[in-house]
Amino acid sequence: MCPPGTGDSVRCVNSTAETQWVPRAQRGVVRHAPRQYGTSVHGASLNVFGPTTGLADLLVMASMHGDECESTVVLSEALRSVPEEHLATPVILNVNPDGTVLGTRANARGVDLNRNWPTANWSADPVHYKAHGETVRDIELSPGARPASEPETQALLDLVRELRPAAIVSLHAPLGCVEDPDQGPLARWIGEEVGLPLVPDVGYLTPGSFGTWSIEQGINIITWELPPEPIPALLASHAPVLRRLLTGDYPRAQDRRRTS
C-alpha cells in the first residue's frame, strides 16, 4: 500500500500486487487507448479510458463543469502514471470538453450539465451560480430544455447504465471537501488521505444533479471537491490517491447496484 506523499516513488504495493509506475519521463502523453462513448455539442469525442467490459467496481470522472479544469489536470496526471496492465478503473478525463475549451461552467448550449439529469427533483428553473472568487450567485445558466436534453448527459447516462458501477467518484472544484450522503468507507478514506472534510452534502439544493440521479440508481456517488490550491500542490497531494483508485487499491464501497 502506498503511504501518503509517495506519489512519484518508483514502486507502490497495493492490496493485490506490486505496481510499477510509468517513469516520469514517459508521462507526457496519455498512452491508454480511449473508447469513444459519445460526442459533445461541438463534435468533440467523449472518451473513457480503461476497462469497459463487464460491471465496474468504480468509475472516476472529471470536469462536468468546464471551468473546473484542474480536476482534469490532476486526474490526467494519475492516469498517465499508471501502466496499462494495472489500470483497473474506467476513467473519464473530461465530461464537458466544450465547456473546458470555452472556459465556461456550462456546455456549448449554456446548460449546466450537473442540473440536466432525469431525477425526481429536476427543475426547469434557471440555475444560478457564483463566479470564482465571488460570493453572490448571480450568473444564470439553463438546466436544459428537458431532463437529459444534452448529448453529454445522454452519453454519460448510457455509459453508466452499461458499466453499472458500484461507486462513482466525480471530481469537482473548488469547495475543498468530500461529499457522500452515505458517509461511507471509500469517501472517508479519500478524505483522510487528502486531508479534506467529509460532508453529507454541499450545503445547497442541486435539483437534476448527477449525484441525485446516481443515488436514485442505487450507486454510491462521491463528489471529490478539490480545494482552491495551485495545480502543483493539487498534483502532489491528490494525484497519488487517484492513482490508487485507478489501480484498484482502495476500500470497496457497499454494492447497492440494482439487479434488474
Steps between C-alpha positions, in 0.01 A plus 500: 500500500637844409552733796392863459752720324662227288328596176819499293671204663601224264304221660170473681360188661122482477262250653556235233830560322801724465449783253780648293404859418572642155833688521455877520684552171227301322198674652477776240216334308201281581605158372175322584270440205169686534156367428262763365167485682341809346541839336463850644287782359802631305603155381775420750552134581383393845753239604536243775831328576557166666285188525147538366388139466294350777390669822727763651577529869578869458482779240713813543425815301579871486390838361124475482536875543732631231652773715626245753777381268745440788305180562595377150865596548532307827311195375703497178826499697376200696391317184827570317701349785313167503617225259229356279520157661425650844213730400203340676252789501317675213603867475334799333742792488245755388121467498455850355779568245311785329468683830870458570598633158261794539598560862140471617327304773227394258520312174492672160124560528527669838361199686636406841554127445481443874135616499398315183444152640163320498437501874180516699589857603610637158392861459459718192589808706824680407816394682692772682863470597778724623813571302841406638586723793152649524243458777173568315329245275412746224596314181214318331519172309240264358419154640413400142177496306416169667680238710791340312455744212876531443712251305764498775238404759340230285834347406617481861163365611525219245859422602415482871207271425734279299780486759268497802775609740453435870651843570586817309754764598432833328773764525395863540652821639553716703293431815767287667296209640392144432124466471327168559143483631581152636824610672634165382845340535629602156411867547637493853826349373536762224440782746756365744761444229476853357409685819153619396184499715232240432156658459152359426420778250645822359254719687263609223232344280609327180186394308573284198857430610708201398538417868126481556453289188774261613335458840170423329682226304639347817857615431730623776591849370795690644564860399867582554529878512860607453608793720592842356872430476760538222517206263848388617364466854195307376722266300717431803216429742215361287654317202657224717159413646342500155768257383391260770139529385605428143697189597227361725680567829220654706227401750203355314168679527181318584364345183141619465463454126157413380466146378234580243 
